[in-house]
Amino acid sequence: MRETNQTRAESFVKAKLGRPIAPDDALELNCGAMRALKLGTLTAHVTGGTDREGGGNGPVVVLMHGYGAPGTDLVPLWRELAVPREVRFVFPEAPLELGFGGRAWWPIDMARLQDRSSEGSLERLTSEVPPGIDAARAAVLELLSLLESDFGAAPEQTVIGGFSQGAMLATDIVLRTARPFAGLAVLSGTLISRGEWLPLMAARKGLPVLQSHGRTDAVLPFSLAERLRDELLAAGLPVQFIAFNGGHGIPGGVLEGLTQLIRSIAKSPPA
């Protein structure tokens, strides 16, 4: 069978916590302590907080899934993090629907992404500004504004992050806006938009960053993650870099690092 953009994507997008999330699991998530809200143009799954449905006025963690994953892909994370009960979690769904049930923040040519035949191909990956990233950024910024106005999500108490493509978008939002954040979580992301990102990094001096990447990542090269880390450090952002022996995923050590980042902005001990 001829390999297509769809089959290339399906091979890796749903491996997050050691196993794929089956469709039945995703349906069960909607039946638990969580609610789906329309925030601007995006649907978001909201959980945690005092009522386990995003209630209260605690810190907010916004996590965006990767390319090709379902909108609920990262939702199980909130049950894995030993954080105070007051912490609220928001998991936005990317706006673009893909043919195999997944979603995307912007289109990706998977064959081109996986082409590492030359140094030039890696340089191209870091320098390109993805078509569609501006619209994705605008949609998430609208979501953040509504979280602030309607749910009391103070920007200074908001951690933004994501996995893979969602991590790239989170980094882009932090660098291209002056909106305050409590921290940034870059889980298996990479350096893109290099010419635009690098001059903007110094403005975020002091912002805590959690960054993780697998040494054998077959999707986004480990070397580019190191490069992103080095650029952030040079600009004055404190980066906790978690390198792990594995591929494109979120192992336990990364969850511990994310827990520490969230607890550092929360006032009460874990529940």
BELHU-V538701 format. One record per residue. RES is the residue in three letters. PSI is psi in whole degrees, -180 to 180 (NA if undefined). D_FIRST is the distance of its C-alpha to the first C-alpha in whole Angstrom. Layout:
<<RES	PSI	D_FIRST> <RES	PSI	D_FIRST>>
//
This chain:
<<MET	138	0> <ARG	134	4> <GLU	135	6> <THR	174	9> <ASN	-36	13> <GLN	-49	12> <THR	-34	10> <ARG	-42	12> <ALA	-42	15> <GLU	-24	15> <SER	-15	15> <PHE	-11	18> <VAL	-21	20> <LYS	14	22> <ALA	93	23> <LYS	-55	27> <LEU	36	29> <GLY	-12	28> <ARG	154	25> <PRO	154	23> <ILE	111	25> <ALA	157	24> <PRO	-39	24> <ASP	-37	28> <ASP	-41	29> <ALA	-38	29> <LEU	-39	31> <GLU	-33	33> <LEU	-34	34> <ASN	-13	35> <CYS	-7	38> <GLY	-158	39> <ALA	84	42> <MET	153	40> <ARG	149	40> <ALA	129	38> <LEU	150	40> <LYS	114	39> <LEU	97	40> <GLY	-127	40> <THR	-5	37> <LEU	146	35> <THR	137	35> <ALA	143	36> <HIS	123	36> <VAL	132	40> <THR	-177	41> <GLY	-166	44> <GLY	-177	47> <THR	-30	50> <ASP	7	49> <ARG	12	45> <GLU	25	44> <GLY	10	45> <GLY	167	49> <GLY	-168	52> <ASN	28	52> <GLY	176	50> <PRO	156	48> <VAL	136	45> <VAL	118	41> <VAL	118	39> <LEU	130	35> <MET	133	32> <HIS	172	28> <GLY	176	26> <TYR	131	23> <GLY	-6	20> <ALA	156	23> <PRO	161	25> <GLY	-22	28> <THR	9	30> <ASP	-40	28> <LEU	-3	31> <VAL	-40	33> <PRO	-17	34> <LEU	-37	35> <TRP	-26	38> <ARG	-12	39> <GLU	-5	39> <LEU	124	41> <ALA	75	45> <VAL	163	46> <PRO	149	49> <ARG	-29	49> <GLU	-18	50> <VAL	132	47> <ARG	146	44> <PHE	138	41> <VAL	125	39> <PHE	94	35> <PRO	149	34> <GLU	133	31> <ALA	151	29> <PRO	-22	29> <LEU	130	26> <GLU	134	23> <LEU	166	20> <GLY	-14	17> <PHE	22	16> <GLY	-8	20> <GLY	179	21> <ARG	167	23> <ALA	149	24> <TRP	-31	27> <TRP	160	26> <PRO	146	23> <ILE	134	21> <ASP	102	19> <MET	-37	17> <ALA	-41	16> <ARG	-39	19> <LEU	-39	21> <GLN	2	19> <ASP	107	20> <ARG	34	23> <SER	-14	24> <SER	160	27> <GLU	-32	30> <GLY	-33	30> <SER	-36	26> <LEU	-40	28> <GLU	-37	31> <ARG	-40	29> <LEU	-43	28> <THR	-25	31> <SER	-25	33> <GLU	141	31> <VAL	111	32> <PRO	130	29> <PRO	128	29> <GLY	-12	30> <ILE	-30	32> <ASP	-44	35> <ALA	-39	34> <ALA	-43	33> <ARG	-44	36> <ALA	-40	38> <ALA	-41	37> <VAL	-36	37> <LEU	-37	41> <GLU	-43	42> <LEU	-45	41> <LEU	-40	43> <SER	-40	46> <LEU	-36	45> <LEU	-38	45> <GLU	-47	48> <SER	-37	50> <ASP	-21	49> <PHE	5	49> <GLY	31	51> <ALA	94	48> <ALA	130	50> <PRO	-38	48> <GLU	-11	50> <GLN	24	49> <THR	125	45> <VAL	131	43> <ILE	143	40> <GLY	-171	36> <GLY	-180	33> <PHE	132	30> <SER	-116	27> <GLN	-35	27> <GLY	-32	30> <ALA	-38	32> <MET	-43	32> <LEU	-42	33> <ALA	-43	36> <THR	-43	37> <ASP	-42	37> <ILE	-45	39> <VAL	-42	41> <LEU	-33	42> <ARG	-1	42> <THR	162	44> <ALA	5	48> <ARG	131	47> <PRO	149	49> <PHE	155	46> <ALA	-23	47> <GLY	166	44> <LEU	132	41> <ALA	115	38> <VAL	94	35> <LEU	108	32> <SER	44	30> <GLY	-165	30> <THR	174	31> <LEU	122	33> <ILE	176	32> <SER	40	34> <ARG	-45	36> <GLY	-26	39> <GLU	-38	40> <TRP	-48	40> <LEU	-46	42> <PRO	-17	45> <LEU	-13	45> <MET	-38	44> <ALA	-28	48> <ALA	-17	49> <ARG	21	47> <LYS	131	49> <GLY	-12	50> <LEU	123	47> <PRO	135	46> <VAL	130	42> <LEU	124	40> <GLN	135	37> <SER	153	35> <HIS	142	32> <GLY	137	30> <ARG	-24	30> <THR	29	27> <ASP	119	25> <ALA	-1	22> <VAL	-54	22> <LEU	121	25> <PRO	139	27> <PHE	-36	30> <SER	-33	32> <LEU	-31	32> <ALA	-42	33> <GLU	-38	36> <ARG	-43	37> <LEU	-46	37> <ARG	-48	39> <ASP	-38	41> <GLU	-41	42> <LEU	-43	43> <LEU	-42	45> <ALA	-28	47> <ALA	-3	47> <GLY	14	49> <LEU	127	47> <PRO	118	47> <VAL	124	43> <GLN	109	43> <PHE	119	40> <ILE	106	38> <ALA	135	36> <PHE	157	34> <ASN	93	32> <GLY	-173	29> <GLY	-133	26> <HIS	88	25> <GLY	-169	27> <ILE	87	31> <PRO	177	32> <GLY	-40	36> <GLY	-33	38> <VAL	-40	36> <LEU	-37	38> <GLU	-42	41> <GLY	-40	41> <LEU	-39	40> <THR	-46	43> <GLN	-42	45> <LEU	-45	45> <ILE	-43	45> <ARG	-26	48> <SER	-20	50> <ILE	-7	50> <ALA	150	51> <LYS	-31	55> <SER	160	55> <PRO	161	54> <PRO	149	50> <ALA	NA	51>>
//
